[in-house]
Amino acid sequence: MHRPAAVALLVSLAVAGCGRGQAPGPPSGSGRSSVTDSAAGAAAPPVASAPETTVVRYGTYPITDPHALLELQKKLGADGFLAVLKVNRIDLAHARQGDTLVVPERLDMPALSPFPAEIPAARELAKLLLVSARVQAFAAYDTGRLVRWGPTSTGRREKPTPPGLYRTNWKDRERVSTFNEEWLLEWYVNLENREGISLHQYDLPGRPASHSCVRLLADDAEWLYGWADTWSLTPDGRGVVKEGTPVVVMGAYAFGQRRPWKRLPADPRATAVTPAELDSALALAIPPRVASADSLAAAAV
């Protein structure tokens, strides 16, 4: 969605949990892999292309009174307003009077993505999900092409989401958290079976706040629930025949510093995922190519 008149007005105003999950019969050892798990001596993985250079400008919109949010919704429409919430990494319940929202000049979600529209080196992967703890966002890729991105709330300071390679193991439409029985986790997708790390819908307060899970907005959580592939198990349920969609949690959030998206009006590239970050993620997601005996012999001649 692109509403230049409404957004231009806004810009002019401005510039003046989780607990363990019990899987339905999964192997207990399934979880994440770290960078050190890569095979030694293997050929280097493909290198990611640099993020696109298209730059979107941002302004700010102070929520001065209880009617300010309603006025913003009327100006931008439902989709445009949701895009603003996503840029600010919050849900509607956490957009409060006294806050200031960052508002982009364009409201189409692909243009606002911190991730590149295409990663040629990931074309060999049918699906790939990236989660950046640094900029609190996810990106879903289909054969190297970005098909969706959105905000996240990863683990809080005391319980950060461990970086590394995960898989979407199994799903549950909704489940009660074993950490707190009052927490209902909807659109639950398990990533790490022993620790119960998962993707699911829950509060997005504009900062990392989970117990190591990756929280999502409701529309993103439902979409990922349908998009991600789960594992296939052996008949006895003790072995994995086929793994689920690869998920790489990358980087670390800078606790105690200004939130990256709050710096967008001054630096439109503040949330951009860097080529170096993408390269590190691909090194985990794409198995290194090991040269065959014939090619090694030919190289030795």
N, C-alpha and C positions, 0 to 999 in steps of 0.2 A: 504494500500500500504506500502511495506517495501523495501527500497533501501539502504541496509547497507553500500555499498561502497561509494555512494555519500554522505550519511549523515556522515559517518566517516570522510570524507574529510572536511566537513563543521565544524564538532566538533573540529577537529585538528586545523583548522584556528582560531577558537574562543578561545580555551583555551590558547593559548600562553599567539419628538415632537408633539408637537402633537396636542394639543387643544381638545375640547370636540367632541365626536362622537355622531351623531344623529342616534339612532337605528331605524330599521324598525318596529316600534310599540312595543318596549319592556317596561316592568314595570320599573318605575323610581327608585325603591328601590334596584335593583339588583346591588351588588358590592362585596366588600371584607369582610372577617371576620377576626378579630384579635384573639390573643391567649385568651383573656378574654371572648370570645364568647363561649368557651367550656362549656358544661354542668357541673355544680358543683356536686360533689359527685359521678360522674360516674367512672367506672373502668378505669384504666390507659390504654392508647393506646399501641399497640405493639411497641417494641423497635427495632430500625434499627440495622442491622448488621454493623460491622466495615468495612470501605472501604478496598478494596483489597490492599495487600502489594507490588504488583509489582511496581518497581520503574524504570522509564525511565530517562536516563541521558540527559542533555541539554548542548549545547554550544551556541556561539553567532556568528552572521554573520553581520559584518558592511557593510552598503550600502555606499561604498566609492565613487562611480561615477554612472552616469546614466545607465551604462551597467551592474551594479552589479545585479540588479533585474532580468534582462533577463538571465544572466548566472545562477542564482539560479533556475529559471524556467526550463532551459534546463537540469540542473543536476537532478532535483527532479521530473520533469514531472508535468502535470497540477494538478493532485490530491495531490501529495506531496507538491507542492507549496501552494495550498489552505490550506492544513493542517497547514503549517507554519504560514500563515496569521491568521488562527483561534487561534492558540496558542498565537499569539501576540495581539489578540482581535482587529484586524484592517482589513479594506478592502484594495484593491490594490491602491486606490487613496490616501490612507494615509501612504503608505510605501514610504518614501522619502529619498533622498540622505542626508547623515549625521546621519540617524537613525541606530540603531543596532537591528537586529532581533534575537530573541531567537529561536534556532533550535534544535529539539529533535533528538535523535539517531534513533528513530523509527517513522514512519510516518503514521501508521495505527491509525485512529481516536479513536477506542475503547480504545486502550492502553494509549492514551493521555487524557482521560476523567478525570476531577476533581472529578467526581461522581463515586460511585461503580457500577460495572457491574450488580449487583443484589441487591435488597432490599427485602428480604423475607417477611418483615412485610407489604409490599405494594402489595402482591400478590392478595389480595381481591379487589383491584382497577383495573378495566379494563384498565384505562389510568390515568397517573399522570404526570404533568409537574412541574418541580422544576426550579426556577430561583434564583441563588445566586448573590446578589448584591456585596458581598464581593469579589468574584473571577470573576465576570462579565461573567457568563456562565449559560446556561440552560441545562436541561437533561429531555428527554422524556422516560417514563417507560410504558411498556405494561405488565400488571399483574406482576409487580415487576422486570421486566428485562429491562435493558437499551437498547433502540432501536436507540437513536440518542442524540448527544450533540453538542453544538456549542457556539460561543461567543455572548455576548450581549453588548449593551450600554444602561444602565438604566439611571434614572434621575440624572441630574447634582446636584451639591452641593445645589443650591438654590431651586431645585424642585425635590428632591429624590423620587424614586418610593416607595410608602408606602408598608412596609412588611405586609403579611397576606395572607389569602385564597381568591382566586378569582375563577371565572369560565369563560370558553370560551363561551361567550354569543351568539354573532353573527359575521358574516364575511362580508367582502366586498373586491372584487378583487383589487380595488384601489379607493381611495377617497382623496379629497383635504382637507388638514388640515384647521380647523377653526381658528387656532392660526395664521397661515401664509398661505395665498392663493397660495404662490409660492411652498409650500411643497406638493409633491404628495406622498402619503403613499400607498405603494403596499403591497399586501397580508395581509390586515388588519384584525385582529381578536380582537374583543372588549373583555376587561376583566372587566371593571367597567363602568357602563352605565352613571352615573351622571357626573363623571369627565373625561370621555373619555379616560381612561387608556387602552392601547392596546398593542398587539404584532404587529409589522410590519417591513418591510424592510426599512432601511435608513442608512445613513453614520455611519460607525464604526471607530472612530478616535483613539481607544486604550484607552478609558477612559469613564466614565459616562458623557453623553452629551445631553441627551434628556430632554423633558419637562414632565417627569414622566412616559413616555411610555417605553416599552422594545424594543429597536431596534435590528434587526437581519440582518445577511448577506442574500443576495438574495436567495441562494439555501436553507438555513435553513428556511427562511420565507415562501417560497413556499411549502416546505415539511410540516411544521407545519400547514399551512393553510389547507392542505388536510387531515392531521392526526387528528386534534382536532375536537371534536364533539360540536355542538352548542345546545342551549336550544330548547325545544319544548314549545310553548305557547298555552294558552287556545284560543278557537275560537275568543273571543273578543280582544285578544292580551294584556290582562291586568294581566294575571297570568302565572306563570311558571309551566308547567306540569312535565317537566324533565329538570334538569340542565345540563349544558355543562361539559366539561372535567375540573377537578379540577386543579388549578394552585396555587402553593405556592411561593410567593416571600419571600426570607429568607435573614436574615443578613443585614449588612450595609457596604458600601464601606468606606475604610479608606482614606478620602481625605487628601492631604498633606503628605502622606507617599508614599514610593516606591511601585509601582504597583506589586501585587503578582507574576504575570507571569514573570516580569523582574528579580525576585529573583530565578527563577528555576535553572539556572546553578549552583548556590551555594547550593540551597535547593530544590531538586526534588519534595518535598512534599508541596511546598509553596502554591499551589493552591488547594490542596486536601480538599474536603468538609469533615468536621469532623462528627463522630457519634453523637455528641451532637447537631450539626446543623440539621442533618437528623431527630433525635428524635423530635426536636421542629417542624419541618415541618410536620412530620407524625401526631403529636398531633392535627394539624389543618385539615389535609387532611382526616384522618380516624376518623369517628365519634366514640366517646367513647362508649364502650359496657356497657349498663345499665343492671344490674342484674335483673332477673325476680322476681316476688313475691315469686314463689315457691323456687327458689334458695336462696333467702334471708331468707325464713323461715327455710330451711334446714340448713343454716349456723348458725342460731340462736340456733339450738338444741344442 
